[in-house]
Amino acid sequence: MHADAARTRHAAVAALSKSQSQRTTPMKLAEFIRLRSFEDPFILSGEKWQFVTVRRSDGAEDIGVYRFSTDLCHDYADFRAMFNLS
């Protein structure tokens, strides 16, 4: 089941990455790899999020943030900047 979800997210990221200039969100998208152990979903600014492992644009695995409302994963640094988290 997780493999199917990962493939779906990867397809969405691939499709959206082709039109980055048309996105409404300033956060970079990242490819979902897997859930992170002991990370629970949380609410921030009225939306549900969860920390996950993603593949950055340079191919390295890193922490990312899954946004439930859009079913997309975002770059962690962009997420922190968007919400002014230090």
Secondary structure as GFF3:
##gff-version 3
##sequence-region A 1 86
A	DSSP	alpha_helix	2	17	.	.	.	ID=ss1
A	DSSP	three_ten_helix	20	22	.	.	.	ID=ss2
A	DSSP	beta_strand	29	35	.	.	.	ID=ss3
A	DSSP	beta_strand	42	44	.	.	.	ID=ss4
A	DSSP	beta_strand	47	55	.	.	.	ID=ss5
A	DSSP	beta_strand	61	67	.	.	.	ID=ss6
A	DSSP	beta_strand	72	75	.	.	.	ID=ss7
A	DSSP	alpha_helix	76	82	.	.	.	ID=ss8
###
